[in-house]
């Protein structure tokens, strides 16, 4: 549901990033064209997918992250340092 909600607010999210990226001192924006950033960001929302396709896409992301070494290592770090269980 979270991803679907984000899709609904894609325009507002992209507008905020657009404002933040123009002449920004933030390292994540330095040396990168703002239009390119927005194009890449907008593509991540998968707006061309139907609701059913979007759900399938999100489930595939979750499956990939569950079996990812880096995800497991981050979960272990959070458990050891903060007592947060996955």
Helices and strands as residue ranges (DSSP letters): H 2-8, H 10-21, H 34-44, H 51-66, H 69-82
